[in-house]
Amino acid sequence: MTITLDILPEMEQRLAQQAAVRGLEIDAYALSLLEDATRKDVSSTVSHPETKSFVELFAPLRGLNIDFEADRKSDFGRDIDL
Protein backbone atom coordinates (compact mmCIF):
# COMPACT_ATOMS: atom_id res chain seq x y z
CA MET A 1 0.00 0.00 0.00
CA THR A 2 1.23 3.47 -0.80
CA ILE A 3 0.38 6.50 1.33
CA THR A 4 1.11 10.05 0.23
CA LEU A 5 1.42 12.71 2.92
CA ASP A 6 1.59 16.46 2.47
CA ILE A 7 3.69 17.74 5.36
CA LEU A 8 5.19 21.10 6.18
CA PRO A 9 8.81 21.66 5.14
CA GLU A 10 9.79 22.08 8.80
CA MET A 11 8.35 18.68 9.66
CA GLU A 12 10.07 17.10 6.68
CA GLN A 13 13.37 18.60 7.82
CA ARG A 14 12.94 17.26 11.38
CA LEU A 15 11.94 13.86 10.01
CA ALA A 16 15.03 13.83 7.78
CA GLN A 17 17.27 14.76 10.72
CA GLN A 18 15.82 12.05 12.94
CA ALA A 19 16.11 9.50 10.12
CA ALA A 20 19.75 10.46 9.50
CA VAL A 21 20.59 10.02 13.19
CA ARG A 22 19.26 6.47 12.92
CA GLY A 23 20.98 5.83 9.60
CA LEU A 24 17.68 5.44 7.73
CA GLU A 25 16.06 6.99 4.69
CA ILE A 26 13.07 9.24 5.44
CA ASP A 27 10.52 6.76 4.05
CA ALA A 28 11.97 3.85 6.05
CA TYR A 29 11.99 5.94 9.21
CA ALA A 30 8.39 7.13 8.63
CA LEU A 31 7.35 3.50 8.12
CA SER A 32 9.01 2.52 11.42
CA LEU A 33 7.08 5.30 13.19
CA LEU A 34 3.80 4.01 11.75
CA GLU A 35 4.66 0.45 12.76
CA ASP A 36 5.43 1.57 16.31
CA ALA A 37 2.19 3.56 16.50
CA THR A 38 0.08 0.59 15.38
CA ARG A 39 1.70 -1.75 17.91
CA LYS A 40 0.72 0.39 20.91
CA ASP A 41 -2.19 -0.66 23.07
CA VAL A 42 -4.99 1.80 22.30
CA SER A 43 -6.47 1.51 25.80
CA SER A 44 -3.26 2.89 27.30
CA THR A 45 -3.48 6.05 25.20
CA VAL A 46 -7.17 6.76 25.86
CA SER A 47 -7.67 9.15 28.74
CA HIS A 48 -10.18 8.09 31.34
CA PRO A 49 -12.35 10.64 33.07
CA GLU A 50 -11.37 11.30 36.64
CA THR A 51 -13.39 9.22 39.07
CA LYS A 52 -14.80 10.95 42.12
CA SER A 53 -15.84 9.68 45.51
CA PHE A 54 -19.37 10.18 46.85
CA VAL A 55 -18.07 12.96 49.07
CA GLU A 56 -16.66 14.79 46.03
CA LEU A 57 -19.81 14.20 43.98
CA PHE A 58 -22.11 15.62 46.64
CA ALA A 59 -19.78 18.40 47.82
CA PRO A 60 -21.83 21.10 46.00
CA LEU A 61 -24.83 20.12 48.18
CA ARG A 62 -22.90 20.48 51.43
CA GLY A 63 -24.36 23.21 53.58
CA LEU A 64 -27.80 23.11 51.98
CA ASN A 65 -30.59 22.46 54.44
CA ILE A 66 -32.32 19.63 52.60
CA ASP A 67 -34.58 17.34 54.61
CA PHE A 68 -35.47 14.45 52.34
CA GLU A 69 -37.38 12.67 55.11
CA ALA A 70 -39.75 15.64 55.57
CA ASP A 71 -41.02 15.21 52.02
CA ARG A 72 -41.79 11.54 52.66
CA LYS A 73 -44.16 12.36 55.54
CA SER A 74 -46.64 14.17 53.29
CA ASP A 75 -46.12 12.32 50.00
CA PHE A 76 -47.55 8.82 49.98
CA GLY A 77 -46.93 8.15 46.33
CA ARG A 78 -49.38 7.92 43.48
CA ASP A 79 -51.97 5.33 42.54
CA ILE A 80 -51.15 3.41 39.39
CA ASP A 81 -53.84 1.80 37.26
CA LEU A 82 -52.62 -1.54 35.97
C-alpha positions as CSV (number, residue, x, y, z in Angstrom):
1,M,0.0,0.0,0.0
2,T,1.2,3.5,-0.8
3,I,0.4,6.5,1.3
4,T,1.1,10.0,0.2
5,L,1.4,12.7,2.9
6,D,1.6,16.5,2.5
7,I,3.7,17.7,5.4
8,L,5.2,21.1,6.2
9,P,8.8,21.7,5.1
10,E,9.8,22.1,8.8
11,M,8.4,18.7,9.7
12,E,10.1,17.1,6.7
13,Q,13.4,18.6,7.8
14,R,12.9,17.3,11.4
15,L,11.9,13.9,10.0
16,A,15.0,13.8,7.8
17,Q,17.3,14.8,10.7
18,Q,15.8,12.0,12.9
19,A,16.1,9.5,10.1
20,A,19.7,10.5,9.5
21,V,20.6,10.0,13.2
22,R,19.3,6.5,12.9
23,G,21.0,5.8,9.6
24,L,17.7,5.4,7.7
25,E,16.1,7.0,4.7
26,I,13.1,9.2,5.4
27,D,10.5,6.8,4.0
28,A,12.0,3.9,6.0
29,Y,12.0,5.9,9.2
30,A,8.4,7.1,8.6
31,L,7.4,3.5,8.1
32,S,9.0,2.5,11.4
33,L,7.1,5.3,13.2
34,L,3.8,4.0,11.7
35,E,4.7,0.5,12.8
36,D,5.4,1.6,16.3
37,A,2.2,3.6,16.5
38,T,0.1,0.6,15.4
39,R,1.7,-1.7,17.9
40,K,0.7,0.4,20.9
41,D,-2.2,-0.7,23.1
42,V,-5.0,1.8,22.3
43,S,-6.5,1.5,25.8
44,S,-3.3,2.9,27.3
45,T,-3.5,6.1,25.2
46,V,-7.2,6.8,25.9
47,S,-7.7,9.1,28.7
48,H,-10.2,8.1,31.3
49,P,-12.4,10.6,33.1
50,E,-11.4,11.3,36.6
51,T,-13.4,9.2,39.1
52,K,-14.8,10.9,42.1
53,S,-15.8,9.7,45.5
54,F,-19.4,10.2,46.8
55,V,-18.1,13.0,49.1
56,E,-16.7,14.8,46.0
57,L,-19.8,14.2,44.0
58,F,-22.1,15.6,46.6
59,A,-19.8,18.4,47.8
60,P,-21.8,21.1,46.0
61,L,-24.8,20.1,48.2
62,R,-22.9,20.5,51.4
63,G,-24.4,23.2,53.6
64,L,-27.8,23.1,52.0
65,N,-30.6,22.5,54.4
66,I,-32.3,19.6,52.6
67,D,-34.6,17.3,54.6
68,F,-35.5,14.5,52.3
69,E,-37.4,12.7,55.1
70,A,-39.8,15.6,55.6
71,D,-41.0,15.2,52.0
72,R,-41.8,11.5,52.7
73,K,-44.2,12.4,55.5
74,S,-46.6,14.2,53.3
75,D,-46.1,12.3,50.0
76,F,-47.6,8.8,50.0
77,G,-46.9,8.1,46.3
78,R,-49.4,7.9,43.5
79,D,-52.0,5.3,42.5
80,I,-51.1,3.4,39.4
81,D,-53.8,1.8,37.3
82,L,-52.6,-1.5,36.0
